[in-house]
Amino acid sequence: MELTNTNDENSFDPTPRLKSSPIPINFVPFNICGKKCFSCGEYYIKTHYLDQNYCKKCLLNYLTNIIDNNIYLDVYVYARNLECNEHEISRLKDPQNIQECCKNCLDILYFKQILDEDGVKNMDILDSYKIARDSILESEKYCRLCGKLYQGNDNMLKFKLCSDCYLISSGYVESALTKKPNIPIIYLPWWYNKSSCGACNKSLIFSSDCQKYCKNCFIFYTGCRYCLTTNVIFGLTIQSKCKKCKRVSSIINIANIWSGNSELDEFLLNLLPVIQNIYKIDEFIDKIKNTDYFLPSEINSTIDRSYNTQLEKLMDQSEMLMEWIPYSQFKNIQKVAEGGFSIIYQAILYNGSYNETIILKKFKNSQDFSKYFLNELKSNQHCYEIKHHIIRIYGVTKDKLGDYMLVMQYASGGDLHNWLQKNFRGITWNKQKLAILWQISEGLETIHNSDFIHRDFHSGNILSRLSGMNRLRRRGEESSIKKSHQWQIGDLGLSQPSNNTSSNNEIYGVIPYIAPEIFRGSGFTKESDVYCMGMIMWELTTEDTPECYASLMKSCWDPDPKKRLSMTEIRKTFGKWFFKNKNIEPFNQAEMKRLELISLKKLGPEFSEKPHPSAIYTSRSLKSFISKCSSKYSSKDYASLEFDFDIDIVESKSSLLGIKRNIEESNINTSRNNGKKFV
């Protein structure tokens, strides 16, 4: 990392009784878990107390190049043999600093400037080091740098730092995105070599031998190898300056962790302030103002507690946060499908220690970046924070052509429409159908509870993730969906807040799933999504359909949208049927009828009539349909358009009876590849 000297009259010296080293201190790692020296490749050895890693070879090279007696390091050393033949006459005494030590018999007991996890070391050591141990215990009663006597000492060796010789400060630096000085920073007077983030406990990413960051919390740690100090930066900035020597280091290349698009970066950044604002930086600085010494381990615990107090509720959400993912992390990218306004790719995401199959979704019309791309990001984030029956978006990337792409969860089980076509004969009423509908209804309820409307809800956008551990329990038994399908809702690109009043002329959709009022010029509403839920129910029906089920389905299609049930009511009804066995007898009878139809060879796609030639649908612009239907029907006319769109529903005595399931009758042309649906 390139370093340059700068002047800063307002800076202060965090370690006033130590000098900045004239050459880099390369013999200590910035990663406490490091095994080999980053400089020479030799294995690290450990100090006798506190088990701190250091490279003996690089330490000796350092001492060879230091020719003065200035104090650059606060370190406890031990000369094993004062009668060493290699000792010079001037060195026949206890060394006062590390430069005075004989390189042939030098041992490091511990570095005071390097953070220790616990701050305490078991003092049961070899007899040969007991004298040194006793000397350290005695010296820890006062500061070796200034001589100040510590009050309230004990007999345990604790990692103490003098509050006059080690000064902590904080401030704010300029944001790389907003260009405003609103990024908090802490200047630590020691070498912070932890390998995990203090806020979320995730592993840090090391971008150099003295720089690391948490991709989850966007906390950056930059160390100065001339002073063994550390800057902790709570956000993205361009550079980091050492408070002591004023050297400036460039922060990691922003292009690797940020998109460069102001709208997108602002959205991703706004996911983080809840975490950023919890750092109570001033509290622990005030804590040590009136003390003789402090323990860095306690200071870090104070910081971590301030993290964890408010982050406990956020930790589950940390997995949900979207991020910028460099395109270089994707391998084996293959085009698998192309829809109305997007292209779908399957790829492998290489993410540290594990690889994952994912989906990349690229919108065709780059001019609609804000309209569709950002809209799907925002909708997904709002809904996924509540419940997980929504296909997750991991983040965003940009391909080599400069086009932005969504990085999405891979739905290995395909979409509901294709799955029904292949498996309809084997889907049971009292277990699988109700379980599927309960999951789907909870997903749509989640969207509505987030005050969003899906607006393109159909069986092609209901996706399955296969999981061997996904089980749903019902009273008196344990049940699992066949192949452990977890049904989730995808494709939120057309979704909007429920109070949005945008023009219908810009809406895409699948015709059989469009509520009749939409074709008369009304806007999309939660009630129009409920109409779609009724269509999902219809796709699962046969002539064995229970009357209570048919009644619920009919309520979703009420010509007056205001009379349709809410998704919460619908979800609760499915829950009563499936989990609590309410009205279970009609479903048991329906299951017996289903088995009878199978034995009579009357159930299954091969026994269906050929689909109507106009009944092949895909998500497409509704402009022409809206214009045509708006002129045909008045806004007050709630006559159902169901028959106009070839939905075969027979109504008798206020209930839907004799509904014949024809799986191909609504042959929705969704994006597919071998039956697998991706968006």
N, C-alpha and C positions, 0 to 999 in steps of 0.2 A: 504494500500500500504506500503510495507516494506521500511524503511528508514535506511540509514547507514551514518556514519560520514566519510568524506574524507578530505584531505588537498589539497589546491590549492593555491600556493603562488602567482599566477598571478591574483587571483580574487580580486575584490574590494567590498566595502560595499555599496550597493545601498541605504541604509537608515542609514547613519553613526551616527545619533543622537538618534536612537532607538536600543534597545537591542533585540536579538532573545529570544523569550519566552522559558523558561525551560520546558514548557509543551505545547501540541498542543492547538491551538486556535480553538476549535470546535463549537463555538457558532454562527459563520457566515457561510452562505451557499456559495458554489461555483456556484450555479445556481440561478440567480436572480429571476427565476420563481418558485423556491421551496416553498412549503407551510408548510411542516413539517421538523423538525430538523432531520438530518440524524443520529445523535448520540443518542438522547433520544426519538424521536418520537413526541415531543410536537409541537404544532403549533408555527410558528414564530410570533413575534410581530414586529412592525416597529418603527424606530427612528422617533423623532418628526420632524426633518428636513431631507429632501432627501428620506424619506420613505424606508430606508434600512432595510432589514430583519435581525433579529437576534433572538436567543433563550435565553429568560430570565433565564430559569432554568440552562442551561449550562454556561451562563455568571456568575451566582452566584457561581456555582461549581468551575469555573476557579478562581474567586477572593478568594475563600476559600483556594485554594491550592497555591496561590502566597503570599509569606510571606515577600518579600522585597519591596522596593519602586523604583526599576528601571522602566524606561519608556519603556514599550513594545508596547504600542498602542498610536497612535495619534488620540485621540477621544475627542469630546466635551461631557461633562457630566453635569447633573443638579441635585442638591440635592433639592428636593421639599420643605423640611421642616428642616431648621437648628435647630429647637427646638425639633426635634424628641427625644422621651424618650430613644430610643435605641442608640443614638449617644454617643460615647465615648468623653471624654473631649478633646482628641487630634484631634477630628474630628469636633469640633465646629468652623469650618472655611470653606471657599470655597475650595473644593478639587483641588489639583494640578495634580493628576493623578488618574486613575480609582481605584487603590488600596485603596486610601484614602476615597473613597465614602462609605457612609452608605448603606448597602445592602437593608435596609428596605425602603429607600426613593430615591433610585437611578433611574434616568432616563437617557437614552442615547439620545443626541440631534443628533449627526451624527458621523460616523467613517470617518476620512479623508483618510484612507488607502483602503477604499472600493470604487470601481468605481461607479459613478453615471451616468446614461444615459444622462442626460441633464446638470448636473453641476449647476443647478439653482433650488431653491425651493421658492415657494410663501411664503412670510413672514407674511401673514395675519393669525396670530395664536391667540390662546386664551390669554386673558389678563395675566394669570398666568405665561406665558412664554415670555412676552414682554421684561422683564428685561434681560432674557437669550439671547433673540434675539438681543437686542441692544449690549450686551456684545460680541456676536459673530461677529456682523458687525464691531465693533471696533477692535476686535482681528484679523480679516481678512485683516487688513491693514499692518500687519507684520507677520513674521513667528513665531509661538509659540515655535518652537524648538530651533532656533538660534537667534531670535530677529531681523532679517534683515527686514528693512522697505521696503514694496513694493511700486513701483512707478506706477502712473497712475491708482489709484483705483477708484472704483465707489461705489455706495450705494447698489448694488445688492449683495446678498450672492452668490458668485461663488465658485466652488470647486477648490481652488487654492492649488498648491503644490510648495514649495520652491525649486528652481533649485539647491540649495546647499545641501539640506537635502533629496531630492529625485532624485536619479541619474539613468538615463536610459543608458543601454549599449547594444551592439550587438556583434555578432561573428558568428562562424561556428562550427558545431559539426559533428561527424562522421556519415555517412549514414549507416543504418543497412543493406543496400543492396550492395552498392559499396565499403563500408569500407573506403571511402575517406571523408575528412572533408569538405564537400560541402553543408551541410544543414544549411541554415540561421537560426539564433535564435535571439530573442529580449528578454532582461531581463527587465521586468517592475517592478518598486518599489512599486506596489500596487496590490491589490487583484482584478483580472479581473473576474467578476462574470456574464458576459453576457451569454445568452443562445443560441445565434445564431452566425454564422460565419460572421466576418466582411467582408469577400471577396464575398461570394455568398449569404449570408443572410439565408442560410438553417439552420435548427435546429442542434445544436451540440449533439453528443452522449456522455453521461457521463459514463465513465468507472469506476470511483470511486468518493469519496467525494472531491477530489482535482485534478481530471484529466478528460479532455474532448477532443474531437477531431471532426473535420469535415471530414466525409467520402467522400465528394465531392472534397475537395481541399487538403486533407491530411495535415491540420494544426492542431497541437497538443498544448494544453494549460495545463501546469502543475503548480499547486500552492503549495507553502510551508506554512503549517499551523503553523510553528514556527515563521515565519517572515512576513506573509501576502504579499508575493511577487509572481510574476507569470512569468514563462518562456513561450514564444510563439515560437514554433518550426515549421518551414515550410518544413516538410518532415519527413520521418520515421527514427528514431534513437532508440538506445537501452535504453538509460537512460537520465534523466534530473537532473542537479545539481543546487541547490540554490546558487546564487552568495553570499549571506550573511552568511548563517550558514554552507554551504558546504555539506548539506545533499543531498544524491543521491536517486532518486526514479526511479524505473523501469517503462518503458513505457508499455502500454497495450500489452498483449500477441500478438506477431506478427502473430502467426498462425491463429488468428481470423480475420485478415485483409489482410494477404498476403499469397501467395500460397506455397512458398518454392522452386518453380521451377525457376531457374535463367533466362531461356529464357522467360517464361511467365511474371515473375515479371519485367523484363527489359522492355517488351512491355507495360505493364500497367503503369509502372513508366514513360515511355516516353510520355504518354498522358498528364502528369502533368507539365513538365517543363515550358510550355508556361505560366501557371498560377504562378508557383513558382518564375520565374524570374522577375515578375513585381513588387515585393515588394521593394519599394525604402526605405530601412531601414535607411540608413544614413541621408536621407533628413530631417526627423523630429527630429533626434538627434541634427543636426546642428541648427535647428530652435530655440532651447532653450538654446544654449550655452551662449548667451549674454543677457539673460533675468533674471529678479529677480524671476519670478515664471512662471508657465505654468498651463494650464487647461487640465487635462487628457481627458476631452470630446473633446477638440480641437485636441489633439494628436491623438486620435482614429479616429476622422473625417479625419485627414490628411492621416492616414493609409488607411482608407476606400476609400478615394478619389483616392489614388494611385492604390488600387484594382480596383475600379469601372471604372477609366479612360480607362483601357485596357480590363477589364472584361466585359464591356457592349457587346462587340462583341462576347465574349466567353460564356456568360450566356446561350444563346440558345444551345450552344454546350455542356454545363455542363450536360444537360440531356442525351447527347449521350455518355458520357464517360463511358467506361466499367470499372467494378470493380471486386474485389475479394469478393465473397459472401459465408459466412460459410455454410456448408451443413446443420447445425442445424436449419437454417432458412426455410428449406423446409419441408412441411408436406404432407401427403396423396399422396406419390409418387407411381405412377402406370405405369407399362410398357404398352405402347399402340401400338408400331409398331417396326419393325426391317427391316432395309434396307440393301443395299449391304455392307456398311462398317460402319454402325452406328446403335445404339439402341436408341429409342425415349421413353421418359417418360413424363407423365403429372404430375404436382405437384402444390401445393399452396405455394407461396412465402410470408412469414410473414415478412413484412417490416414496422415495427413501427406501425403507426396508421391505416394502410390499408393492405389488403391481395390481392394478384393477382394470377390468374391462369397463369402458365408459362409452358414452355417446356424445358426439360433437354435432351441434345443430347450427347451421349457417343460414341466415336469412338471405333470400335472393336479392331483395331490394335494399341496398345499403342506405338509400335515402330515408328509409323508414326505421332508421336505427332507434330513434327515441320512441316511435310509435309501437313497435313490436318487440324489439330486442330488450330495451330497458323495461318495457311494460311487463314482459314475462319474468324478468329478474325481480322486479318489485312485487309482483303478485305472488310469485313463489315464496319469496322471503317472508312476506306477511302471513301467508297461510301455513308454511312449514313450521313457523315458530309456535303454532298452536298445537297441531297434531301432525303425525307423519304419514297420513294416508294421501300424501301428495308426492309425486316423483321429485326427488331432490335435485337441485341444481348446485353443483359443487363450486362453480365459479365461471370465469370468463377467460378466453384466450384469443389470440389473433394469429391467423395463418400467415404463410410467407407472402401472400398477395395483399396483406393488410386488412383482410376481412375479419370481423369479430365473430366469435363462435361461443355458444353456450356449452359448458361442460356439464353433462347430465348423467344421472344414475342410469345404469343399464337395466332394462326390463327384460330379463332372460326368459320370462314365461310368455311373452308376446302380449297382444291386445285381446280384450274380451270378445270382440266380434269374431275373430278368427278362431279363438279357443272354443267358442260355442259351436261353430261350424264343425269342428273336428270332434268335440267331446259331448255334444248335447245329449245323446242317448244315454250316457252313463252318469249324468248329473242328477243326484237325488234331490227330492223336494225338502225333506225334513232336516237335512244336514247342509248340503253344499249350496243350494240355491239361496236359502235364507242367510247363510254365512256370507256369501258373495255380496248380496244386496245390503247387508248390514255394514260391511266394510265400505262399500261404495257410498252409501248414504252418509256415513260418518265423514268421509272425505269431502263430499259436497257441503255438508253441514259446516265443516271447518272453513271452507271458502266463504260461505255466507256469514259465519260468525266473525270473519275478518272484514266484513262489509265489502266483499267483492262478489262479482257475478262472473261465472265462467264464460258463458255466451257461445261456447262451441262444445257442448257436453254431449257425447255420444259414445257408443261402445268401442269405437276405434281409439278413443282417447282414454280408455280405462286400461291400465297396464298391469302386468303381473310380475312380481319379483318372487322367484322360487326360493324357499327357505325350508330346510329340514326341521327347524326349531319353532316354526310359527304355528302355534296351536291355539284354538279357541275352545274354552271350556263351557259346557252347558250343564244344566242341573242334572245330576245323576250319572253323568258320563263325561268322557273326554273325547272330543271330536277334533278332527283336523281337516282342513280343506284338501281335496285331492292334490297330491304333489306339493302340499304346503304352499299354496299360492297366497301371496299377500297382494291384494288388489289396491292399486293406487291411481290417482287421477293425474293426468299429464296434460301438456299443451295448454299452458295458461297465457299464450301470446295474445289472445283476443280478449282476455278478461279485463274488467274495468272495475273501479270502485262503484258501489251501488248507487251513488248519487251522480254518476257521470251521465251526461245527456247528449253524447256524441251522435252524429247522424248514422242512421241504419244503412245508408247507401255505401258505407265503407266496411260493412260487416260481411264476413265469410261464414258459411255454415253448411251443415248437411240437412237437406230439405226435410226429410221425415221427422227430424228432431227439432224443427223450428216451430215454436208455438204459433197458433193461428193469428194472435193479435199482432205479431211482428209483421206479418204480411199486410196488415192494415195500417202500418206506419207507426205503431207503438214502439217504444224503446225496449231494449232487453232489461229484464228485471230478475230478481230472485225467483219470482213465480214462473218465468219462462224457463229457468233452469229446472224447476220442479216438474214442468211439463216433460222435459227431457228425461227426468228420472222415471216418469211413467213409461216412457218408451223403452228404457233399459229393462224395466219390469216386464214389458210386453215381449221383449226378446227372449225371456226365460219361460214364457207361458206355453202350454199345450192345452188340449181339450180336457185335461184333467185338472185344470186350474181351480184351487179352492175359492169359494165365493168371497171369503173375507179378503183374500189376496186381490181378487178382481175388483172388489169395492175400493180398496186402497188405490189401486192403479187408476181406476176411473176418477177418483178425487184429484189425482195429479193432472187430469185432462179437463177439469171443469172449464167450460167455455168462459166463465168469468174468472180471470186470474186472481181476484181478491178472495175467492172462495177455495182456492187450492191450499192444501196443508203446507205448513212450513217443513223444512228439512229436519228440524229437530223432532217434530211430531212423527215424521216418517221413520227416522232413525230409531226412535223409541219403540215404535210399533214393531219393526223388524227385531229389535232387541228382546221384546216380550215374547215374540214367537220363537226366536232361536234360543235365547239364553234361559228364559223362564218357562218355556213350554206352554205358553198361553195359546189357546185355540189350536192345540197340537193335533187334535183328532182329524180336522179337515185335511191337514197336511199328510197325516198317515194314510188317509183314504186316497189322497191325490197320489201318494207314492205307490200304493197298490194299483191304482189305475194306470200309472206310468209303466209299471212292470207288465201290466196286461197289454198295453199298447205295443210294447216292445215284443212280447210273445206273438202278437197278431201281426207283427211287422208293419205297424202303422206309425211308428215314431222314428224319425231320423231324417237327415237331409235327402237321402236317396228316395224317400217317399213323398217329398214335397213337390208341389207344382212348380213349373218353370217360372222364374221371376218375370214380372212385367217388364217390358223393354225400357220403360221410363223409370224403373225403380233402381237404377244403378246410380248411386250418389257419391259425391265427394265434397269436401269443404271447398266452397267457391263463393264468389261474390254474389250477393243477393240483390244487387241494384235493380236488375230487370224484373225480378219477381216482385219486389216491393212496389215498383212503379205500376206494374200490371195489377197487382192485388189491391193497391191503395185506391185505384180508380174504380175497382169493381165493388168493393165493400166500404161501407161507411164506418167511421170510427166507433159508432155505437152498436154496430152489428157484430154480435158475438157468435154467429153461426160457425160451427166447427168446420175447419178445412181438412179434417182428417182424411175424408174420402178422396179429396183432390190429390192426395199424395199416396194413394194406394196402401193405406193402412187398413187391413182387414179386421174390423172390429164388429162383432155382432152384439147388439144390446137387447136385453130381454128382462122385463120386470125389475127395472132399476138395478140390475146387476149384470155383470159381464159374464155370460155363460158360453160354453162351447167354443172357447177361443182356440183356434187351431194354430199351433206353432209352426211357422214356416221359416226356418233359419236363413234361407236364402232370399226371402221375400223383400228384405231391406238390405240388399247386397251393397253394403257401404264400402266404397273403394278407398280403403285406408292405405297408408304407406306400409308396406310389409316386405319381409324377406324371409322366405321359408316359414311363414306364419308368425314371425316375431315382429312386434310393433315397438317403435322406438320413440315416437313423439306423439 
